[in-house]
């Protein structure tokens, strides 16, 4: 199973959601402070220790410690305006944030959380999408206003030469897993999606069967690079291209609004997409069977899949019967959950007045021990009350 983080607009609580499959598994109680409203994008660090969240509400960017869900202090200060997108570099050393106010792109060093200075040229408008090459040596952004696309060398943050102009707004970008090609989507004119060799900026054909017939909003490659996906609008808004078999499949995304985000699963077996109508879709790659939820009726924007190092701590759930004393009266006491295999503390809480509690979710197929502390003066002390293997 996979863990997917999704920013949610409107009055959702919390505005940063997490899903296992299509089951929501993160509630507001997990956060140590209120989450700013109207989420626009989320990015999980490659090591699974940090979750970056950008939104239209001040402070526009919050980075959470993934273990405690406490905000990390951003010593370099907030982005200049409304957050639009964000992305960690492959080594986790940088976090790039796109926003709608000049300089439109802010890059943070994640050690110390200071802003990178010396970017040789700022994007022409609000940055809508960000992509790094797999080796982290280059950063690409799609942005509002012509040329709509920029590339930077991360060694010195100089602008790459020869990058193509889209002639209008750039909306999405994705780098092929082999690091040799970059795909960009836009709204200015046909073909709405362009793919280029990074070495010499020659065009590459990557849309067998034809490109989208309406403005495109996002794109993504499968982990093996054999499939390419484009999000557009209309009754069949997702274009799924098999680059090996040179075929195209059109997918329903719910409603007819723009598809804002496409995320292929790390194992390549699933595809997630969310759109303007608030639909979160899950597809089985190949058969293209679709299941979906609609957590809100307004847009869901840029989501991200957590790495296995984080997802294994959240998949599955467990809860025990209410805690009572020897006279069967509910008690308020400390409860802890441990991974039996290693002894790692997975979570702790305090029972409510009626003795009830909830812990988790925890990793699937791993045995979890839940213990609680008897009140002082009781004939017993630490006692194992629940042992469970989440399904």
Secondary structure, DSSP 8 states (H G I E B T S, - for coil): --EEEEEB-TT-SSSEEEEETTEE---GGG-SS---SSEEEEEE-TTSSEEEEEESSTTSEEEEETTT--B---TT---SS-EEEEEE-TTSSEEEEEESSTT-EEEEETTTTEE----SS--SS-EEEEEE-TTSSEEEEEESSTT-EEEEETTTTEE-TT----SS-EEEEEE-TTSSEEEEEESSSTTSEEEEETTT--B----TT---SS---EEEE-TTSSEEEEE--SSS-EEEEETTTTEEEEE--SSSS-EEEEEE-TTSSEEEEEETT--EEEEETTT--EEEE-S-SS-B-B-EE--HHHHTTTSSEE-----B-TTS-B---EEEEEETTT--EEEEEE--TTS---EE---TTSEEEEEE---TT-S--SEEEEEEE--
